[in-house]
C-alpha cells in the first residue's frame, strides 16, 4: 500500500501565487535539502508515524475541495524526489477533478520529470537560499523560479508580491 507522510493540511488564500483560488495545501514530512533559513524546518525530518494512505489523502482533497477550494498546493518538506510516485498519483487525482495544482519544490526545474512538469499548473522551483532572501516578495529567494503551464514567468507579475506593512499590491 502506497503511503505518504502527510504532516498537515490547511486551507489558505496565499499559496496560489495568482491569488485567484483558495488552496488546500498539503504539507509533506521530510526534506533532505536542509536549506538554511527554511520556512518549514519542522518538516525536514521524516516521520513515519505521519504516514497516510493515498486513499486517506484523496478523501481530504474531496472533503476540502468540495465547494470553495479550487486548487491543491503541494508543499513541505519537499515532495521531490522522495515522494515523486505519490505526488504523481495525487496530481492526476486533482486533474481529474479539474483542480489547479501548485508545487513548491527545492528541486531544480530541469530535474523535475517531464511527465510531472506537463501536468502541474504552477511550479515554484529551486532551493531556498538565505543569501538571496527577498523580504515580502515572491518567491522567497531571488534564485527561485516560477513556471506556469510549462513556461517560466516573471514573479513580479503575481499579486502575491505584497507590501505587507501597507497591504498594497505591487504593480
C-alpha positions as CSV (number, residue, x, y, z in Angstrom):
1,X,0.0,0.0,0.0
2,X,1.4,3.4,-1.0
3,X,1.6,6.0,1.8
4,X,2.9,9.5,2.2
5,X,4.0,11.2,5.5
6,X,1.4,14.0,5.4
7,X,2.4,16.3,8.3
8,X,-0.7,18.5,8.0
9,X,-3.0,20.4,5.7
10,X,-4.8,23.7,5.6
11,X,-7.0,25.9,3.5
12,X,-5.2,29.1,2.6
13,X,-5.5,32.2,0.3
14,X,-1.8,32.7,-0.1
15,X,-0.3,29.5,-1.6
16,X,-1.7,30.1,-5.1
17,X,0.6,32.9,-6.3
18,X,-2.1,34.2,-8.6
19,X,-4.3,34.8,-5.6
20,X,-7.2,33.5,-7.7
21,X,-8.1,30.4,-5.7
22,X,-8.4,29.1,-2.2
23,X,-5.9,26.3,-1.9
24,X,-5.8,23.1,0.0
25,X,-2.2,23.0,1.0
26,X,-0.7,19.5,1.7
27,X,2.5,19.6,3.8
28,X,4.7,16.6,3.4
29,X,7.0,15.4,6.2
30,X,10.6,15.1,5.1
31,X,13.2,17.0,3.1
32,X,16.9,16.2,2.6
33,X,17.9,19.7,1.4
34,X,18.2,21.3,4.9
35,X,18.2,24.8,3.5
36,X,19.4,27.4,5.9
37,X,16.5,29.6,6.9
38,X,13.9,27.0,5.8
39,X,10.3,28.3,6.1
40,X,9.2,24.9,7.5
41,X,12.2,23.4,9.4
42,X,9.9,21.3,11.5
43,X,9.0,19.4,8.3
44,X,12.6,18.4,7.4
45,X,12.8,15.2,9.3
46,X,11.0,12.1,8.0
47,X,8.4,10.8,10.5
48,X,6.8,7.5,9.5
49,X,4.1,8.0,12.2
50,X,2.7,10.6,9.8
51,X,2.1,8.1,7.0
52,X,-1.3,8.3,5.5
53,X,-2.7,6.1,2.7
54,X,-3.2,7.7,-0.6
55,X,-6.9,7.0,-0.2
56,X,-7.0,9.0,3.1
57,X,-5.3,11.9,1.4
58,X,-7.7,11.7,-1.5
59,X,-10.6,11.8,1.0
60,X,-9.1,15.0,2.4
61,X,-9.0,16.5,-1.1
62,X,-12.6,15.5,-1.8
63,X,-13.8,16.9,1.5
64,X,-11.9,20.2,1.5
65,X,-12.3,20.9,-2.3
66,X,-16.0,20.2,-2.4
67,X,-17.1,23.8,-2.5
68,X,-14.8,26.8,-2.3
69,X,-11.4,25.3,-2.7
70,X,-10.3,25.2,-6.4
71,X,-6.6,24.3,-6.1
72,X,-4.3,21.9,-4.3
73,X,-0.8,23.1,-3.3
74,X,1.9,20.6,-2.6
75,X,4.4,21.9,0.0
76,X,6.7,20.6,2.6
77,X,9.2,19.4,3.4
78,X,9.5,18.5,-0.2
79,X,7.6,16.1,-2.3
80,X,10.5,15.7,-4.7
81,X,12.4,13.5,-5.3
82,X,11.4,11.2,-2.4
83,X,7.6,11.2,-2.9
84,X,7.5,11.5,-6.7
85,X,5.2,8.5,-7.1
86,X,2.7,9.8,-4.5
87,X,2.8,13.3,-6.0
88,X,2.1,12.0,-9.4
89,X,-0.9,10.0,-8.2
90,X,-2.3,13.0,-6.3
91,X,-1.8,15.4,-9.2
92,X,-3.6,13.0,-11.5
93,X,-6.4,12.8,-8.9
94,X,-6.6,16.6,-8.7
95,X,-6.6,17.0,-12.5
96,X,-9.4,14.5,-12.9
97,X,-11.4,16.8,-10.6
98,X,-10.4,19.9,-12.5
99,X,-8.4,21.4,-9.6
100,X,-5.5,23.6,-10.2
101,X,-2.2,22.1,-9.0
102,X,0.7,24.0,-7.5
103,X,4.0,22.6,-6.4
104,X,6.6,24.3,-4.2
105,X,9.9,22.4,-4.5
106,X,13.6,22.8,-3.9
107,X,14.2,20.7,-7.0
108,X,15.7,22.4,-10.0
109,X,13.1,22.7,-12.7
110,X,15.4,20.9,-15.2
111,X,15.5,17.9,-12.8
112,X,11.7,17.5,-12.4
113,X,10.5,14.6,-14.6
114,X,8.8,15.8,-17.8
115,X,5.6,13.9,-17.1
116,X,5.1,15.8,-13.9
117,X,6.0,19.2,-15.4
118,X,3.4,18.6,-18.1
119,X,0.5,18.1,-15.6
120,X,1.2,20.6,-12.8
121,X,-0.2,24.1,-13.4
122,X,2.2,26.2,-11.3
123,X,5.7,25.1,-10.1
124,X,7.9,27.2,-7.9
125,X,11.3,25.5,-8.2
126,X,14.9,25.7,-7.0
127,X,16.3,25.6,-3.4
128,X,15.7,28.4,-1.0
129,X,18.9,30.4,-0.5
130,X,19.0,32.6,2.7
131,X,21.7,34.8,1.0
132,X,19.1,35.7,-1.7
133,X,16.1,36.2,0.6
134,X,13.6,38.8,-0.6
135,X,11.5,40.2,2.3
136,X,7.8,40.5,1.4
137,X,8.4,39.2,-2.1
138,X,7.5,36.1,-4.0
139,X,9.3,33.7,-4.3
140,X,11.2,33.9,-1.0
141,X,14.7,33.9,-2.6
142,X,15.6,35.5,-5.9
143,X,17.1,32.3,-7.4
144,X,13.8,30.5,-7.3
145,X,11.9,30.4,-10.5
146,X,8.1,30.3,-11.3
147,X,6.6,28.2,-14.1
148,X,3.0,28.4,-15.3
149,X,1.9,25.7,-17.6
150,X,5.5,24.9,-18.5
151,X,6.5,28.5,-19.2
152,X,8.8,30.4,-17.0
153,X,7.2,33.7,-15.8
154,X,8.4,36.8,-14.1
155,X,7.4,36.5,-10.4
156,X,6.8,40.3,-10.3
157,X,3.6,39.7,-12.3
158,X,2.0,37.9,-9.4
159,X,-0.3,39.6,-6.9
160,X,1.3,37.7,-4.1
161,X,4.1,40.3,-4.1
162,X,2.5,42.4,-1.4
163,X,3.9,45.1,0.8
164,X,2.6,43.5,3.9
165,X,3.2,46.6,6.0
166,X,0.8,48.7,3.9
167,X,-1.2,45.8,2.3
168,X,-0.8,47.3,-1.1
169,X,-0.3,45.0,-4.1
170,X,2.8,45.7,-6.2
171,X,2.4,46.6,-9.8
